[in-house]
Amino acid sequence: MRTAPAKKPALILVAILLGFTLPLSANGDTISTAITCRQTVERSGAIALEVEIQNRGNVTAHNVVATLILDDLVKGYDHLGDNPPGRKIHLKDRLVNPGLNPGRYVAVLRVDFEEQNGRPHRAYHFFNIPYRMDRMLSSRLPLWMKTAAPCFNKKAFWKKKGVIRLSMKNNGKEEIRPNVWLFLPEGFTSPEPNRSCRLTPGETKVEEIPLHLEPDGKNQSPYHLIVWYERDNAHYSWDLKGLIKVEERPAYFNWYLILGAILLIISFTALSIRRLRRSPQITRSPIPRNP
């Protein structure tokens, strides 16, 4: 992704607070992680970041690690330590030469941590960075997009797999090659979360991203699709959001219908065979010949 400084010498944005709550046990212990990010695009093109990771739960988040994902840049911040209840971890960084084209970027801050027993967890924070947008030739967006998520039934005997559909149409006059990154909440996994596409002018395409429901998947779980591409030395990106539905409908009724139909067929077949066996036998005696 490419960033773009604004017309002012420095652009300061305060990211929207994101809450992430995890119940850890039946006694009500939780780790509730709130992430805020303040970013400044300097006149030189450098990006200054100030991140705050707050634990609003009642148990400690251990071994906290953060990762920044911005375009092709992936930067890790290891060994941030433990985050006790009510405490905050402060993180500061300055990207001196990010090498970004003008445009509006969707940046991702991922926070990984563990419970006391070592069970891992992950939280995401998504925020926009307008970078030197005054230098863009055009801010028009010729790409139309729409996303749809599946609905899982936890009580079903199968169908623990689904797809997230991404519909796209190129309304421009030039070819577009969008990149797609999928970020999932806990309880869901995908064997192919990222991909690249190709859309000719006027072409419509539907990408299907496979999705697996894990035992801890919850209803109304949010997912994010980051779609971005570059054209004419400018960067375009979007954060498409959706909710994965998880229901718990009894699946026994469908089984009753299937078993009932099988038993009906078996009973009908057995009755037909029984009737054939009981039907009278017709015998023909030979016609005597004349002497």
C-alpha positions in Angstrom: 0.0 0.0 0.0 1.1 3.6 -0.5 0.4 6.6 1.8 -0.2 10.2 1.0 0.5 13.3 3.1 -2.2 15.9 3.1 -2.0 19.5 2.0 -1.1 20.6 5.6 2.4 20.1 6.9 1.3 17.4 9.2 -1.9 15.3 9.3 -3.0 13.9 12.6 -5.7 11.3 12.8 -7.0 9.6 15.8 -8.2 6.1 15.1 -11.5 4.8 16.3 -11.3 2.7 19.4 -11.7 -1.0 18.8 -12.8 -3.4 21.6 -12.0 -7.1 21.6 -13.4 -9.2 24.4 -12.5 -12.8 25.1 -14.2 -15.0 27.8 -11.6 -17.3 29.2 -13.5 -19.5 31.6 -16.8 -20.2 33.2 -16.1 -18.0 36.2 -16.3 -14.8 34.1 -12.5 -14.1 33.5 -12.0 -12.0 30.4 -9.3 -10.3 28.5 -10.8 -7.2 26.9 -8.3 -5.5 24.6 -8.9 -1.9 23.4 -6.5 -0.5 20.7 -6.1 3.1 19.7 -3.7 4.5 17.2 -2.6 8.1 16.5 -0.7 8.7 13.3 0.9 11.8 11.9 2.0 12.2 8.3 4.9 14.7 8.3 6.0 17.1 5.6 9.0 14.9 4.8 6.7 11.9 4.1 7.6 10.1 7.3 4.8 8.6 9.4 4.8 8.8 13.2 2.7 6.3 15.1 1.6 6.2 18.7 -0.2 3.1 19.7 -2.0 2.3 23.0 -3.0 -1.3 23.9 -5.3 -1.3 26.9 -6.4 -4.4 28.9 -10.0 -3.7 30.1 -10.5 -7.3 31.4 -9.9 -8.8 34.8 -7.0 -11.2 34.0 -3.5 -10.6 32.5 -2.7 -10.8 28.8 0.8 -12.5 28.6 3.5 -12.2 26.0 2.0 -9.3 24.0 3.3 -8.9 20.4 2.2 -6.3 17.8 2.5 -6.3 14.0 1.9 -3.4 11.6 0.7 -4.3 8.1 0.8 -1.4 5.7 0.9 -2.1 1.9 4.0 -4.4 1.4 5.4 -3.3 4.8 5.1 -5.9 7.6 6.8 -4.7 10.8 6.8 -6.6 14.1 7.1 -5.2 17.6 8.1 -8.1 19.9 8.7 -8.5 23.6 6.1 -6.0 24.7 5.7 -8.0 27.9 2.5 -8.7 29.9 -0.5 -6.5 30.1 -2.2 -6.7 33.5 -5.9 -5.7 34.0 -6.4 -2.0 33.8 -2.9 -1.3 32.4 -1.8 0.0 29.0 1.1 -0.8 26.7 2.5 2.2 24.8 4.2 1.8 21.5 5.8 4.5 19.4 7.5 4.3 16.0 8.4 6.5 13.1 8.5 5.2 9.5 11.2 7.5 8.1 11.1 6.4 4.4 8.0 4.2 3.9 8.3 4.4 0.1 4.5 4.8 -0.5 2.7 6.2 -3.4 0.0 8.9 -2.9 -3.3 7.5 -1.8 -5.6 6.4 1.0 -4.2 3.3 2.8 -5.9 0.9 5.1 -3.4 -0.1 7.8 -3.8 -3.1 10.1 -2.4 -3.4 13.6 -2.5 -7.0 14.9 -2.0 -7.8 18.6 -1.2 -11.3 19.7 -1.2 -12.4 23.3 -1.7 -15.5 25.5 -3.6 -16.6 28.5 -1.8 -17.8 31.6 -2.1 -21.4 30.3 -0.5 -20.5 27.0 -3.6 -20.4 24.9 -3.1 -17.8 22.1 -5.4 -15.0 21.1 -5.4 -12.3 18.5 -7.0 -8.9 18.0 -7.0 -6.5 15.1 -7.3 -2.7 14.7 -8.0 -1.2 11.2 -7.4 2.5 10.5 -7.0 4.8 7.4 -3.9 6.7 6.5 -4.4 9.4 3.9 -1.0 9.9 2.4 -0.1 12.8 0.1 -3.5 12.6 -1.6 -3.1 16.1 -3.1 -0.6 14.5 -5.4 -3.0 12.0 -6.8 -4.2 12.6 -10.4 -7.7 11.3 -9.6 -9.4 10.1 -6.5 -12.3 8.4 -8.4 -12.8 4.8 -7.6 -13.8 2.7 -10.7 -14.0 -0.5 -8.8 -17.5 -1.6 -7.4 -17.4 -4.2 -4.6 -19.8 -6.1 -2.4 -19.2 -8.9 0.1 -21.4 -11.7 1.6 -20.7 -14.1 4.4 -22.1 -17.6 5.0 -24.4 -18.8 7.8 -23.2 -21.9 9.7 -25.3 -24.3 11.9 -23.3 -25.6 14.8 -25.7 -28.5 15.3 -25.5 -29.7 11.8 -23.7 -33.0 11.2 -21.8 -31.5 8.3 -21.6 -28.1 6.5 -18.8 -26.8 8.7 -17.4 -25.2 5.6 -18.5 -22.1 3.7 -17.3 -19.3 1.5 -17.0 -15.5 1.8 -18.1 -14.1 -1.6 -16.5 -10.9 -3.0 -18.3 -9.5 -6.0 -16.3 -6.9 -8.1 -16.9 -4.9 -11.2 -14.5 -2.8 -13.1 -16.3 0.4 -14.2 -13.2 1.9 -15.6 -11.6 1.9 -19.0 -8.4 0.2 -17.9 -7.5 -3.2 -16.5 -7.4 -3.4 -12.7 -5.5 -6.0 -10.7 -6.9 -5.8 -7.1 -5.3 -7.6 -4.2 -7.5 -9.1 -1.5 -6.5 -9.8 2.1 -8.9 -11.5 4.5 -8.7 -11.0 8.3 -10.9 -13.3 10.4 -12.0 -13.3 14.0 -11.2 -16.1 16.4 -13.2 -19.2 15.7 -12.8 -19.2 11.9 -10.0 -20.1 9.6 -9.3 -20.0 5.9 -6.7 -22.1 3.9 -6.6 -19.3 1.2 -7.1 -15.9 2.9 -5.2 -13.8 0.4 -5.3 -13.6 -3.4 -4.8 -11.4 -6.5 -7.4 -10.8 -9.2 -7.5 -9.4 -12.7 -10.5 -7.4 -14.1 -10.7 -6.1 -17.6 -12.8 -3.0 -18.4 -16.5 -3.7 -17.7 -15.8 -7.2 -16.3 -17.7 -8.6 -13.3 -16.1 -11.3 -11.2 -17.1 -13.1 -8.0 -14.2 -14.5 -5.8 -15.1 -17.2 -3.3 -12.8 -17.4 -0.3 -13.1 -20.8 1.6 -14.0 -20.5 5.3 -14.0 -23.1 8.1 -16.0 -23.0 11.3 -14.1 -23.9 14.4 -15.6 -25.1 17.7 -15.3 -21.6 19.3 -16.8 -19.7 16.4 -19.5 -17.2 17.5 -22.5 -15.6 15.9 -22.2 -12.1 14.4 -18.4 -12.4 14.2 -16.9 -9.5 12.2 -14.5 -10.1 9.3 -12.5 -7.6 7.2 -11.6 -7.8 3.5 -8.9 -5.3 2.6 -9.0 -4.7 -1.2 -6.3 -2.6 -2.7 -4.6 -1.9 -6.0 -2.3 0.7 -7.6 -2.7 2.6 -10.8 -1.0 5.7 -12.3 1.5 5.8 -9.3 -1.5 6.1 -6.9 -2.8 3.8 -4.2 -6.5 2.8 -3.7 -7.7 0.6 -0.8 -10.9 -0.3 1.0 -11.9 -2.0 4.2 -15.0 -4.2 3.4 -16.7 -5.4 6.6 -19.1 -8.2 7.2 -20.6 -10.5 9.8 -20.5 -14.3 9.9 -23.7 -15.9 11.2 -23.6 -19.0 13.4 -26.8 -20.6 14.4 -27.7 -23.6 16.5 -30.8 -25.1 14.9 -31.6 -28.7 15.6 -30.6 -30.8 12.6 -32.5 -33.9 13.7 -35.7 -33.0 11.7 -33.8 -33.4 8.4 -32.5 -36.7 9.5 -36.0 -37.9 10.4 -37.2 -37.0 6.9 -34.3 -38.9 5.3 -34.7 -42.0 7.6 -38.4 -41.9 7.2 -38.1 -41.9 3.4 -35.6 -44.8 3.5 -37.9 -46.8 5.8 -40.9 -46.1 3.5 -39.0 -47.4 0.5 -37.8 -50.5 2.3 -41.4 -51.2 3.6 -42.9 -50.8 0.2 -40.3 -53.0 -1.4 -40.7 -55.8 1.2 -44.6 -55.6 0.8 -44.3 -55.9 -2.9 -42.0 -59.0 -2.7 -44.4 -60.6 -0.1 -47.4 -60.1 -2.4 -45.6 -61.6 -5.3 -44.8 -64.7 -3.3 -48.4 -65.1 -2.1 -50.0 -64.7 -5.5 -51.5 -68.0 -6.9 -49.5 -70.0 -9.4 -51.1 -70.6 -12.7 -50.2 -74.0 -14.2 -51.1 -75.3 -17.6 -51.6 -79.0 -18.3 -50.4 -80.4 -21.5 -53.0 -80.9 -24.3 -53.3 -84.6 -25.1 -52.5 -85.6 -28.7 -55.0 -87.6 -30.8 -54.0 -91.3 -31.1 
